[in-house]
Amino acid sequence: MPGLYETRLIELGMTMPEAPIAAANYIPFKLCGNVLYLAGQVPRLNGKSAYLGILGRDIGLEDAQKAARICGLNVLSQIKAALGDLDRVSSVIRLVGYVASTPDFRELHLVMNGASDLMVEIFGEAGKHARTSVGVAALPQGVPVEVEATIEIRHSRSFRRISA
């Protein structure tokens, strides 16, 4: 049975994709204490890039925002893969967005709203986060956006620390 946050996702008419596997020599997430670090997520659905191109040349703002939203959905899928349940999220601490763009493209922050808005829609106040948007010359496989996340988690109620 889905928890509160997965129910919100369903109510918004969205489905969480399968968590993408690592495409190189890294792991998709790392849990350190109560902080979950997520590797950058690109706009891939069903094993394929949903969007390709460079902002300001090949792809427009609206499509780039949709791509960032898919990156956000992949962030959610990695959280679930790491924790088993989105309801263990206490807070979205930070998102970092990389946007492949021409040097004169200045709307990087608007692209990242696609991912940021999703976090707030799903997690409410806990989804509000610090954010950085960076323009880059290119991203893996030609995608226009990549989003990484830092998440604070709450330990499950059944978790007990055993001291020596």
C-alpha positions as CSV (number, residue, x, y, z in Angstrom):
1,M,0.0,0.0,0.0
2,P,1.5,3.4,-1.0
3,G,2.4,5.9,1.7
4,L,1.4,9.5,2.0
5,Y,4.0,10.8,-0.5
6,E,3.4,8.1,-3.1
7,T,-0.3,8.7,-2.8
8,R,0.3,12.4,-3.6
9,L,2.2,11.3,-6.7
10,I,-0.7,9.2,-7.8
11,E,-3.2,12.0,-7.1
12,L,-1.1,14.2,-9.3
13,G,-1.5,11.6,-12.1
14,M,2.2,10.7,-12.1
15,T,3.9,7.3,-11.8
16,M,7.4,6.9,-10.4
17,P,9.7,5.2,-12.9
18,E,11.9,2.3,-12.0
19,A,15.1,3.6,-10.4
20,P,17.8,4.0,-13.1
21,I,20.9,1.9,-12.7
22,A,24.3,3.5,-12.6
23,A,25.8,4.0,-16.0
24,A,29.4,4.0,-15.0
25,N,31.7,3.4,-12.0
26,Y,29.6,5.0,-9.2
27,I,26.6,4.1,-7.0
28,P,23.2,5.9,-7.5
29,F,23.0,6.8,-3.8
30,K,24.9,6.8,-0.5
31,L,23.4,6.9,3.0
32,C,25.6,8.6,5.6
33,G,23.8,8.8,9.0
34,N,20.5,10.4,8.3
35,V,21.6,12.1,5.1
36,L,21.0,10.4,1.7
37,Y,23.1,11.7,-1.2
38,L,21.8,11.0,-4.6
39,A,23.9,10.9,-7.8
40,G,22.8,13.1,-10.6
41,Q,19.6,11.9,-12.3
42,V,19.0,12.6,-16.0
43,P,15.6,12.6,-17.9
44,R,15.5,8.9,-18.7
45,L,12.3,6.9,-18.9
46,N,12.2,3.2,-19.7
47,G,15.9,3.2,-20.4
48,K,15.8,6.0,-23.0
49,S,16.5,9.7,-22.9
50,A,13.2,11.5,-22.9
51,Y,14.8,14.8,-24.0
52,L,18.1,15.6,-25.8
53,G,19.7,18.9,-26.7
54,I,21.3,22.1,-25.6
55,L,19.1,24.9,-24.2
56,G,19.1,28.0,-26.4
57,R,19.9,26.0,-29.5
58,D,18.1,22.6,-29.7
59,I,15.5,22.7,-26.9
60,G,13.2,25.3,-25.4
61,L,12.5,26.3,-21.9
62,E,9.2,24.4,-21.6
63,D,10.7,21.1,-22.7
64,A,13.7,21.6,-20.5
65,Q,11.4,22.1,-17.5
66,K,9.6,18.9,-18.4
67,A,13.0,17.2,-18.6
68,A,13.9,18.6,-15.1
69,R,10.6,17.2,-13.8
70,I,11.5,13.7,-15.1
71,C,14.9,14.1,-13.4
72,G,12.9,14.9,-10.2
73,L,10.8,11.7,-10.7
74,N,14.0,9.7,-11.0
75,V,15.3,11.3,-7.8
76,L,12.1,10.0,-6.1
77,S,12.7,6.6,-7.5
78,Q,16.2,6.5,-6.2
79,I,14.9,7.6,-2.8
80,K,12.5,4.7,-2.8
81,A,15.2,2.3,-3.9
82,A,17.5,3.5,-1.1
83,L,14.9,3.7,1.7
84,G,12.0,1.5,0.6
85,D,9.5,4.2,1.4
86,L,9.3,7.9,0.4
87,D,7.6,8.5,3.8
88,R,11.1,8.2,5.4
89,V,12.0,11.6,3.9
90,S,12.2,14.3,6.5
91,S,13.4,17.1,4.3
92,V,14.7,17.7,0.8
93,I,17.9,19.6,1.8
94,R,19.3,20.6,-1.6
95,L,19.0,20.2,-5.3
96,V,21.8,20.9,-7.7
97,G,20.9,21.2,-11.4
98,Y,23.2,21.1,-14.3
99,V,21.7,22.6,-17.5
100,A,23.4,22.1,-20.9
101,S,23.0,25.5,-22.5
102,T,24.5,28.0,-24.9
103,P,26.6,30.7,-23.2
104,D,23.9,33.3,-23.6
105,F,21.1,31.2,-22.1
106,R,20.2,32.9,-18.8
107,E,17.1,31.1,-17.6
108,L,18.8,28.2,-15.8
109,H,16.8,28.8,-12.6
110,L,13.6,28.5,-14.5
111,V,14.6,25.1,-16.0
112,M,15.2,23.9,-12.4
113,N,11.8,24.9,-11.3
114,G,10.6,21.7,-13.0
115,A,12.4,19.6,-10.4
116,S,11.9,22.0,-7.5
117,D,8.2,22.4,-8.0
118,L,7.8,18.6,-8.0
119,M,9.6,18.3,-4.6
120,V,7.2,20.8,-3.1
121,E,4.1,19.3,-4.7
122,I,5.1,15.9,-3.2
123,F,6.6,16.7,0.1
124,G,5.0,20.1,0.9
125,E,7.0,22.2,3.3
126,A,9.6,19.3,3.6
127,G,10.2,19.7,-0.1
128,K,11.4,23.3,0.1
129,H,15.2,23.2,-0.4
130,A,18.3,25.1,-1.1
131,R,19.3,25.0,-4.8
132,T,22.0,25.7,-7.3
133,S,21.6,25.9,-11.1
134,V,24.7,25.6,-13.2
135,G,25.1,26.0,-17.0
136,V,27.4,23.5,-18.6
137,A,28.6,22.9,-22.2
138,A,27.3,19.3,-22.3
139,L,25.8,16.5,-20.2
140,P,26.0,12.7,-20.5
141,Q,24.3,11.2,-23.5
142,G,23.3,14.6,-24.8
143,V,20.6,15.2,-22.2
144,P,19.7,18.9,-21.4
145,V,19.4,18.6,-17.6
146,E,20.8,16.6,-14.7
147,V,19.7,16.9,-11.1
148,E,21.4,15.7,-7.9
149,A,19.8,15.7,-4.5
150,T,20.6,15.7,-0.8
151,I,17.9,14.3,1.4
152,E,17.4,14.2,5.2
153,I,15.7,11.0,6.3
154,R,14.0,9.9,9.5
155,H,14.8,6.5,10.7
156,S,12.0,4.0,10.6
157,R,10.2,3.5,13.9
158,S,11.5,-0.1,14.1
159,F,15.1,1.1,13.9
160,R,17.0,0.7,17.1
161,R,20.5,1.7,17.7
162,I,22.5,-0.9,19.6
163,S,25.4,0.5,21.6
164,A,28.5,-1.6,22.5
